[in-house]
Amino acid sequence: MDWHILQELFTDYTLRTVALGAATLGIISGTLGCYAVLRRQALLGDAMSHAALPGIALAFLLTGSKTPLILLLGAALAGWTATLVMMSIVRMTRIKEDTALGFVLAVFFGFGMVLLTFIQKLPNAAQAGLDSFLFGQAATLVERDVITMAGLGAVALALMLLFWKEFKLLSFDPEFGASQGFPIRLLDILLTSLVVIAIVVGLQTVGVVLMSAMIVAPAAAARQWTNRLGLMVALAGAFGGLAGIAGALISAMGRGLSTGPVIVLFISAIVLFSMLFAPNRGIVWNWLRRQRNRRRLKLEAVLGDLYALSQQHESLKHGHSIEVLRVMDARRGGVQRSLETLETRGWAQRVGVDAWTLTPEGKHRAEQAAVGRYG
């Protein structure tokens, strides 16, 4: 680890600004992206980020200015328009929501690319740099941009907290909310508008193409660790902020590394780690639980077989061949290991070379298991 980079995080203006901007983006997109993930609208971030491109191009054509606030305002209006178009398609036709999202994404992004190509052919040089919104250019962030991002994000997060209960109801049971008189359609528009704000905030940092990952990935990682919405939102914001800062530092350490893609790769690594090692949902822990349950079932099966054999004799000291137990437990296997485990627990004992029998404690345990199994 280059500790000099950590020092520059606090002393170097450019690195500090980029890190703050990326962290702001991660926190905002992570928290608001939770609702998109919970509502199974993961494609929403992709559609809205691509739909913002024509807004940026039109804002430049109408004003001739590349002021970030003007371009972001155009992106927000385009994203919001795309949201209304998508909702109208779903409401007025039989087209499903995912199909409508894909349609809006393709049409708006295609229109944006046409406008961007047209702008690049203009005779003046004022249009230079607009294509950076495709993949982001975090290095161009200045303090004014970070303040703008933080201001927009603060408004979005404040509205999220203000309508916390309503958004929670909208995410989990909109039908019940509608039956209780809540304006579900207006709440849907408001929540989607907040997601659009989160997308607009990140366009300059990670770009149109990669912004969808910042909406989905932190929330997807947080979902692996908890079933509570409040904790999920907090974790998603923390994961997003961590990815933003780490991406800025890693890109500063390597030559030619773009900050936006590095941020996305880092948050993707967090998602992968969460999917593997989260206690309740992680693939590794689930595999270990299945293995433990499989061993327990094998153990109980061998214990039950020993108990069934012991009922044919008056004395527990009569041994039973391991080969007989293997025949009785042919489909499961692992009889030898199960017997050794039973011996370790004091529930079975070896009699002779390859014969086994229950101990009094093992017999009692088998009887308890039989009562529990059959009531």
C-alpha positions as CSV (number, residue, x, y, z in Angstrom):
1,M,0.0,0.0,0.0
2,D,1.4,3.4,-1.0
3,W,0.9,5.4,2.2
4,H,2.0,8.5,0.3
5,I,-1.3,8.3,-1.6
6,L,-3.3,8.4,1.7
7,Q,-1.4,11.5,2.7
8,E,-2.2,13.1,-0.6
9,L,-5.9,12.3,-0.1
10,F,-5.9,15.1,2.5
11,T,-3.3,17.4,0.9
12,D,-3.7,17.2,-2.9
13,Y,-6.6,19.3,-4.2
14,T,-7.3,17.2,-7.2
15,L,-7.3,13.8,-5.5
16,R,-9.3,15.1,-2.5
17,T,-11.9,16.6,-4.8
18,V,-12.2,13.4,-6.9
19,A,-12.4,11.2,-3.8
20,L,-15.1,13.5,-2.3
21,G,-17.1,13.5,-5.5
22,A,-16.9,9.8,-5.9
23,A,-17.8,9.1,-2.3
24,T,-20.8,11.5,-2.7
25,L,-21.9,9.6,-5.8
26,G,-21.5,6.3,-4.0
27,I,-23.5,7.3,-1.0
28,I,-26.4,8.8,-3.0
29,S,-26.6,6.1,-5.6
30,G,-26.2,3.3,-3.0
31,T,-29.0,4.5,-0.7
32,L,-31.5,5.4,-3.5
33,G,-30.6,2.3,-5.5
34,C,-32.0,0.1,-2.7
35,Y,-35.5,1.0,-3.8
36,A,-34.8,0.1,-7.4
37,V,-33.4,-3.3,-6.4
38,L,-36.2,-4.1,-3.9
39,R,-38.8,-3.1,-6.5
40,R,-37.1,-5.3,-9.1
41,Q,-36.3,-2.4,-11.3
42,A,-32.6,-2.9,-11.6
43,L,-32.9,-2.0,-15.3
44,L,-34.3,1.4,-14.3
45,G,-30.9,2.8,-13.5
46,D,-29.5,1.6,-16.9
47,A,-32.5,3.1,-18.8
48,M,-32.4,6.5,-16.9
49,S,-28.7,6.9,-17.2
50,H,-28.8,6.3,-21.0
51,A,-31.8,8.5,-21.3
52,A,-29.9,11.4,-19.8
53,L,-27.5,11.6,-22.8
54,P,-29.9,13.5,-25.1
55,G,-30.7,15.9,-22.2
56,I,-27.0,16.8,-22.0
57,A,-26.7,17.3,-25.7
58,L,-29.9,19.4,-26.0
59,A,-28.8,21.5,-23.0
60,F,-25.5,22.3,-24.8
61,L,-27.3,23.0,-28.1
62,L,-29.8,25.4,-26.5
63,T,-27.4,27.3,-24.3
64,G,-24.0,26.8,-25.9
65,S,-22.6,26.3,-22.4
66,K,-20.8,23.4,-20.8
67,T,-21.4,24.6,-17.3
68,P,-21.9,21.3,-15.3
69,L,-25.1,22.6,-13.6
70,I,-26.8,23.4,-16.9
71,L,-25.8,20.0,-18.4
72,L,-26.9,18.1,-15.4
73,L,-30.2,20.0,-15.4
74,G,-30.7,18.9,-19.0
75,A,-29.8,15.3,-18.0
76,A,-32.3,15.4,-15.2
77,L,-35.1,16.7,-17.4
78,A,-34.4,14.0,-20.0
79,G,-34.2,11.3,-17.4
80,W,-37.5,12.4,-15.8
81,T,-39.2,12.6,-19.2
82,A,-38.0,9.1,-20.0
83,T,-39.5,8.0,-16.6
84,L,-42.9,9.5,-17.5
85,V,-42.8,7.9,-21.0
86,M,-42.0,4.5,-19.5
87,M,-44.8,4.7,-16.9
88,S,-47.2,5.8,-19.6
89,I,-46.3,2.9,-21.8
90,V,-46.9,0.5,-18.9
91,R,-50.2,2.1,-17.9
92,M,-51.7,2.6,-21.3
93,T,-50.6,-0.6,-23.1
94,R,-50.1,-4.3,-22.4
95,I,-46.3,-3.9,-22.6
96,K,-44.5,-5.1,-19.5
97,E,-42.3,-2.8,-17.4
98,D,-39.0,-4.5,-18.4
99,T,-39.9,-4.2,-22.0
100,A,-40.8,-0.6,-21.7
101,L,-37.5,0.1,-19.9
102,G,-35.5,-1.5,-22.6
103,F,-37.4,0.4,-25.3
104,V,-36.9,3.8,-23.5
105,L,-33.2,3.0,-23.0
106,A,-32.6,2.2,-26.7
107,V,-34.6,5.1,-28.1
108,F,-33.3,7.8,-25.8
109,F,-29.7,6.6,-26.0
110,G,-29.9,6.4,-29.8
111,F,-31.3,9.9,-30.0
112,G,-28.5,11.1,-27.7
113,M,-25.8,9.5,-29.8
114,V,-27.3,11.2,-32.9
115,L,-27.2,14.6,-31.2
116,L,-23.7,14.0,-29.9
117,T,-22.4,13.1,-33.4
118,F,-24.1,16.2,-34.7
119,I,-22.5,18.4,-32.0
120,Q,-19.0,16.9,-32.7
121,K,-19.3,18.1,-36.3
122,L,-20.1,21.7,-35.4
123,P,-17.4,24.2,-36.6
124,N,-16.6,25.7,-33.1
125,A,-14.5,24.0,-30.5
126,A,-16.9,24.6,-27.6
127,Q,-18.3,21.1,-27.8
128,A,-15.0,19.4,-26.9
129,G,-15.3,17.1,-24.0
130,L,-19.0,16.3,-24.1
131,D,-18.3,12.7,-25.1
132,S,-16.7,12.3,-21.7
133,F,-20.2,11.9,-20.2
134,L,-20.3,8.4,-21.9
135,F,-17.7,6.9,-19.6
136,G,-17.2,9.7,-17.1
137,Q,-14.1,11.8,-16.4
138,A,-13.8,12.1,-12.7
139,A,-10.5,14.0,-13.0
140,T,-12.3,17.0,-14.3
141,L,-14.3,17.4,-11.1
142,V,-13.7,20.7,-9.2
143,E,-14.9,21.9,-5.8
144,R,-17.9,23.6,-7.4
145,D,-19.0,20.3,-9.0
146,V,-18.7,18.4,-5.7
147,I,-20.8,21.1,-3.9
148,T,-23.5,20.8,-6.6
149,M,-23.5,17.0,-6.3
150,A,-23.7,17.2,-2.5
151,G,-26.5,19.7,-2.7
152,L,-28.6,17.7,-5.1
153,G,-27.9,14.5,-3.2
154,A,-28.8,16.2,0.2
155,V,-32.2,17.2,-1.3
156,A,-32.8,13.6,-2.6
157,L,-31.8,12.0,0.7
158,A,-33.9,14.5,2.7
159,L,-37.0,13.6,0.6
160,M,-36.2,9.9,1.0
161,L,-36.2,10.3,4.8
162,L,-39.3,12.5,4.7
163,F,-41.3,9.9,2.8
164,W,-39.6,6.9,4.4
165,K,-42.8,5.1,5.4
166,E,-44.5,5.8,2.1
167,F,-41.5,4.6,0.1
168,K,-41.3,1.5,2.2
169,L,-44.9,0.7,1.6
170,L,-44.5,1.4,-2.1
171,S,-41.5,-1.0,-2.3
172,F,-43.1,-3.9,-0.4
173,D,-46.9,-3.7,-0.7
174,P,-48.2,-1.1,-3.1
175,E,-51.6,-2.7,-3.4
176,F,-52.2,-2.4,0.3
177,G,-51.0,1.2,0.2
178,A,-53.5,2.0,-2.6
179,S,-56.3,0.4,-0.6
180,Q,-55.4,2.7,2.3
181,G,-55.7,5.8,0.1
182,F,-52.0,6.5,-0.5
183,P,-51.2,8.3,-3.8
184,I,-49.2,5.4,-5.1
185,R,-48.7,6.7,-8.6
186,L,-47.4,10.1,-7.3
187,L,-45.2,8.3,-4.9
188,D,-43.9,6.2,-7.7
189,I,-43.1,9.2,-9.8
190,L,-41.4,10.9,-6.8
191,L,-39.2,7.9,-6.0
192,T,-38.2,7.4,-9.6
193,S,-37.4,11.1,-9.8
194,L,-35.1,10.7,-6.8
195,V,-33.3,7.8,-8.6
196,V,-32.9,10.1,-11.6
197,I,-31.3,12.7,-9.4
198,A,-28.8,10.0,-8.1
199,I,-28.0,9.1,-11.7
200,V,-27.5,12.7,-12.8
201,V,-25.2,13.3,-9.8
202,G,-22.9,10.5,-11.1
203,L,-22.8,11.2,-14.8
204,Q,-19.7,13.3,-14.7
205,T,-17.8,10.8,-12.5
206,V,-18.6,7.4,-14.0
207,G,-20.6,8.3,-17.1
208,V,-23.8,7.1,-18.8
209,V,-22.6,3.6,-19.6
210,L,-21.4,2.7,-16.1
211,M,-23.9,4.6,-13.9
212,S,-26.3,1.7,-13.8
213,A,-23.8,-0.3,-11.9
214,M,-23.6,2.4,-9.1
215,I,-27.4,2.2,-8.7
216,V,-27.6,-1.6,-8.5
217,A,-24.3,-2.9,-7.1
218,P,-24.2,-1.2,-3.6
219,A,-27.8,-2.2,-3.0
220,A,-27.3,-5.7,-4.2
221,A,-24.3,-6.1,-1.9
222,A,-26.1,-4.7,1.1
223,R,-29.1,-7.0,0.4
224,Q,-26.9,-10.0,1.1
225,W,-26.2,-8.9,4.6
226,T,-29.6,-7.9,6.0
227,N,-33.4,-8.2,5.7
228,R,-34.0,-4.8,7.3
229,L,-34.6,-1.8,5.0
230,G,-32.9,0.7,7.3
231,L,-29.8,-1.3,7.7
232,M,-29.8,-2.2,4.0
233,V,-29.9,1.5,3.0
234,A,-27.1,2.4,5.5
235,L,-24.9,-0.5,4.2
236,A,-25.5,0.4,0.6
237,G,-24.5,4.0,1.2
238,A,-21.4,2.8,3.1
239,F,-20.4,0.4,0.3
240,G,-20.9,3.0,-2.4
241,G,-18.9,5.6,-0.5
242,L,-16.1,3.1,0.2
243,A,-16.0,2.2,-3.5
244,G,-15.8,5.8,-4.5
245,I,-12.9,6.6,-2.3
246,A,-11.1,3.4,-3.1
247,G,-11.6,3.9,-6.8
248,A,-10.1,7.4,-6.6
249,L,-7.1,6.1,-4.7
250,I,-6.4,3.1,-6.9
251,S,-6.7,5.2,-10.1
252,A,-4.3,7.7,-8.6
253,M,-1.7,5.0,-7.9
254,G,-1.8,3.5,-11.4
255,R,-1.1,5.3,-14.7
256,G,-3.8,5.4,-17.2
257,L,-6.5,4.1,-14.9
258,S,-9.8,5.9,-15.3
259,T,-11.5,6.5,-12.0
260,G,-15.1,5.6,-13.1
261,P,-14.3,2.1,-14.3
262,V,-12.1,1.4,-11.2
263,I,-15.0,2.5,-8.9
264,V,-17.3,0.1,-10.7
265,L,-14.8,-2.8,-10.5
266,F,-14.3,-2.1,-6.8
267,I,-18.0,-2.1,-6.0
268,S,-18.3,-5.3,-8.1
269,A,-15.7,-6.9,-5.9
270,I,-17.7,-5.9,-2.9
271,V,-20.8,-7.5,-4.5
272,L,-18.9,-10.7,-5.2
273,F,-17.5,-10.9,-1.6
274,S,-21.0,-10.3,-0.2
275,M,-22.5,-13.0,-2.5
276,L,-19.9,-15.5,-1.3
277,F,-19.5,-14.7,2.4
278,A,-22.6,-12.9,3.7
279,P,-23.7,-14.9,6.8
280,N,-27.4,-15.6,5.8
281,R,-27.3,-15.5,2.0
282,G,-23.6,-16.1,1.1
283,I,-22.9,-19.0,-1.2
284,V,-20.0,-20.3,0.9
285,W,-22.1,-20.2,4.1
286,N,-25.0,-21.9,2.4
287,W,-22.8,-24.6,1.1
288,L,-21.3,-25.1,4.6
289,R,-24.8,-25.3,6.1
290,R,-25.9,-27.9,3.5
291,Q,-22.8,-29.9,4.2
292,R,-23.5,-29.7,8.0
293,N,-27.1,-30.7,7.5
294,R,-26.1,-33.6,5.2
295,R,-23.7,-34.9,7.8
296,R,-26.3,-34.6,10.5
297,L,-28.9,-36.5,8.5
298,K,-26.3,-39.2,7.8
299,L,-25.5,-39.4,11.5
300,E,-29.1,-39.7,12.5
301,A,-29.7,-42.4,9.8
302,V,-26.8,-44.5,11.1
303,L,-28.0,-44.0,14.7
304,G,-31.5,-45.0,13.7
305,D,-30.2,-48.1,11.9
306,L,-28.1,-49.1,15.0
307,Y,-31.2,-48.6,17.1
308,A,-33.3,-50.8,14.8
309,L,-30.7,-53.6,14.9
310,S,-30.5,-53.3,18.7
311,Q,-34.2,-54.0,19.1
312,Q,-33.6,-57.5,17.7
313,H,-31.4,-58.4,20.7
314,E,-31.9,-58.3,24.4
315,S,-28.5,-56.9,25.1
316,L,-26.9,-53.7,23.8
317,K,-23.5,-55.5,23.9
318,H,-24.4,-57.5,20.8
319,G,-22.3,-56.0,17.9
320,H,-23.6,-55.3,14.4
321,S,-21.4,-55.6,11.4
322,I,-20.5,-52.4,9.6
323,E,-21.2,-54.1,6.3
324,V,-24.8,-54.6,7.4
325,L,-25.0,-50.9,8.3
326,R,-23.6,-50.1,4.9
327,V,-26.3,-52.2,3.2
328,M,-29.0,-50.5,5.2
329,D,-27.5,-47.0,4.4
330,A,-26.4,-47.7,0.8
331,R,-27.7,-44.6,-0.8
332,R,-26.2,-42.1,1.7
333,G,-22.7,-43.6,2.3
334,G,-20.2,-42.3,4.8
335,V,-21.1,-45.0,7.4
336,Q,-17.6,-45.3,8.7
337,R,-17.3,-41.5,9.3
338,S,-20.7,-41.4,10.9
339,L,-19.8,-44.3,13.3
340,E,-16.6,-42.6,14.3
341,T,-18.5,-39.4,15.0
342,L,-21.1,-41.3,17.1
343,E,-18.2,-42.9,19.0
344,T,-16.7,-39.5,19.7
345,R,-20.0,-38.3,21.1
346,G,-20.3,-41.4,23.2
347,W,-23.4,-42.7,21.4
348,A,-21.8,-45.8,19.8
349,Q,-18.9,-48.1,20.6
350,R,-16.8,-50.5,18.6
351,V,-17.2,-54.2,19.3
352,G,-14.5,-56.4,17.8
353,V,-12.8,-55.4,14.5
354,D,-15.7,-54.3,12.4
355,A,-18.8,-54.5,14.6
356,W,-20.6,-51.6,16.4
357,T,-23.3,-51.2,19.0
358,L,-25.1,-48.4,20.8
359,T,-24.2,-47.2,24.2
360,P,-27.0,-46.5,26.7
361,E,-26.7,-42.8,26.0
362,G,-26.9,-43.5,22.3
363,K,-30.0,-45.6,22.8
364,H,-31.6,-42.8,24.7
365,R,-30.7,-40.3,22.0
366,A,-32.1,-42.6,19.3
367,E,-35.4,-43.0,21.2
368,Q,-35.6,-39.2,21.6
369,A,-35.0,-38.8,17.9
370,A,-37.7,-41.3,17.1
371,V,-40.2,-39.6,19.3
372,G,-39.4,-36.3,17.7
373,R,-39.7,-37.7,14.2
374,Y,-43.0,-39.5,14.7
375,G,-44.6,-37.4,17.4
